[in-house]
């Protein structure tokens, strides 16, 4: 089954021949193949860019931008999966003369009038037809229409050699000029690509196309409307408005690494005799600079001591007694950033240690969140992330307590009990 899935696959996209025939923007064809169920608003910071959609992937004789295709791929309509044999080089084009190898029209030759690359189909004009009854009603008998049926290019059709008008196998080759052509394996004759292959939905050929009022003319395309200059967009606006810049810009430095030498960073090392950092120099650098240099393999990272093996043993012994605020105010967040710049194995170990430390300290944090009278001195050992989590926990506990105590007041005697006492007292008075 795995070998079958590798050899035969369902074509996920529209074929190149269909795209050329459409003469439409590729983004429009992509939208025709996708049905968006919902998506979050764009341009708002409180929403993440999320989209839920489903793809329309059942291809038939209809083009993807037509209404027939949309109705065939409407929600609720099920189609069986279609597995196709992939082609390295597509060899059939509109206008080619082919010979049918099977069916009632076996041995006949015809001209291809439509190529459906998504299903490895071609339709031959006037051959392999089917009679279809359309428009039949109670008062009208209907009309019989002849419709050409698609043929599979692997087994049902072959190209015709123009030398002897016999079917032949072909292969793609290159000429001395570098042009890629189809060549008959039997006679060696070049089979040219017909002119009809250039036809699109808008025109037959590019030369015979007539411009309309909504087309951009060649004169408009050749007109120069923008002259690039060595200035930013803001500088161009200031120049056009007559604004003169009198402020002095801050100097900008570009860092470059050659081999094991980093230029223009020698100022970071007081003992350096040049403007470059030599190999083996040990420095304490900010994270933003290290993250930029690590992409060029210019530096190697040594973890801060709080993340090393010596402190890991202390955390394993008892993580609750460690003063994280004194060691690193942003222990978890900074550790997460470090995991992005160190090697893969060290990153996994660091992440697992951070998770284990948080699990060990979370139980006490949850107890203090439920106890409003906890000592503030003990909570000072938390880092900023744990302190923020503690405040949220206390707020949630207070909200839960107020909700549970809502509506609780003085217990009063019910109306039924009062009426019963009154009837009993009235019965005693009447007995006297």
Steps between C-alpha positions, in 0.01 A plus 500: 500500500786740571656432159163560335456832682847611394444418131141623473400819673212741490599817316473779758513805273382632168713401200728749327310467170174592675663804662634622165162452333323690778715813454394592854702591810618192683364642826148507350524135393623413848195670655272303268646177641446600863184546704562710812273402789625773732809706565607741771501876429824623351691806619388477864760416769260295714442241225745245369496437123290183490290367212279193481434386145462190288644431157309418184694221340262307274591586141285413200463635147397841638751776570562597867363854455165392353169456679483131405822436693366683806178297497691172468711596804216643709489410872339164568586343164730200536744389230724198501873563502665500160859373478710615208826390349734802514662631181856625487436693175149555365494416128144569379380844395194650339519459121706177504398216268455178697380147433247326725617160628179366661124534490254512209720751311817291528748575220346836410701821509384841616602838637517574873252777585544508879768390746408415860841465662355455850358158400748401223217537249469633147184551295521424127271702277216291353622164638418281801157663520197430716140589419334698779128585518442854628191715558248216524166590659142367492412727209840491321689181401839667542807529281782253448842661524835346416768548767865400474623290792851533646778252419786398729834597349694204646300220334234636264678744265838544331652784301515468121836526323471769228748306280277194437177586691540197730481498880833512675673534834682828559762646730615851581841610369697820454605644166836662428341840568388379845129469419305217661308299239303175466668234287346181356688189617421311178600751232688767695269769361436808714132538594444876533267647759192635317401865496167415668694426820549878543125558510356640823155590624548858369674457164610249237855636465680796652547667162131492411384636837323836484530733796183612674423804713589320824842382379828672580647617171862453399552879506397513866737215581796670331436834673751574780306606810761433769870577516680311781730708720735421787265615775232357725128554459497751787790694349319519166185637667701761691674607180171541313352705788807720540589376850869524586647245741728669755541211743820296496429127454657243730797308359416156363745209523499192281653184645665243277666168586784347297595152613562526873543881513211742564568849370407826679417330835841540662362789704311246713828356628707758695815291453463478121771676301299525176144564391440128439432216743742211467412133535468379860398835650263456798247779549166564669264620229130590505256248364394709198861518379565130560184402312623703199853356502395138559339484153844544337665244732722782622461430874446205729278534806582410858190487719473730804588331826138479618425267206810280533529150644611621845178690556296223343607272785386763751161526333463122501570489875238761597386757247282687752791635707674665205465878476424536129445875525857552617653262246296607197191721508374351172614142552242319285472757221876540459544122504245472220698750292825314563344177375460662157871575449678196646544158343203268465602251768583771752175677416295189584682455832451865592129494418442179695682645804295820486178300489606278792602802712166667436310182592693468828432862599143521374346304790620751759401787271146361476479462881603863554251617238216343705637636830459877510700522825821355354827663592627756251861412584461149362348622175800724437686191379275482195613637168282750312307231313413314822402825674264589217353149514457531878311828466268348242441201725408722796266703283328184376467371859345828616253494211404140582450583870282802424291294259446224759401753769265690270143513637593362845324695780305459825294182519129589524195289584313377199140609430370143539642470852352836604153409375516164679587670832212744457247222437624305803472807724149574371390141573615533863304824548182346361533197730481729801 
